[in-house]
Amino acid sequence: MNSSGTNAFSYLVGTLIDLYTTAVLLRLLLQWVRADFYNPVCQFLVKATNPVIVPLRRVIPSIGRLDTASVLLILVLEVFGVWIASRISSAPLGFDQILVFSLMKLSATVLMTYFILIIASAVLSWFGSNVRHPAISLVYQLTEPVLAPFRKFIPAIAGIDLSPVFALIAIRFLLLLIGW
């Protein structure tokens, strides 16, 4: 296969794996914040991820509130995605390098997911409560656990909540720290 064909195939495989990993990650995060299961977005994520997660749950039990089957699936998907990209590239990585890069990529995915969600919640707050969409309540539910600690230390100034700004600074700092 030529170079552009290899790049296209690598892009396609990587994107599909990343999309499914993000769907499983969002499902896990929504379980963590105890989001409304009957929300259409939650229903979509459950239907998209159930074919893989339900059989895993029969083998891998949860630990408290932690859905270990979802966590394991996310890790396996990341390792598989990095392994595929490594094999397609001209310089394959060793297993230890694949594992380290997968953990870094997963950390970056979680951080970037929250980065985007916090920006979305800030933009949505400008429109007030006039906009009704099922995803909006989920955005607020997902960002609240991250923004709440910042709200304890950073008071609102003239009714403006600055916690998203400081949360975004902290997330960007963590992204730079892991080299992303």
Disulfide bonds with the S-S distance in Angstrom:
none
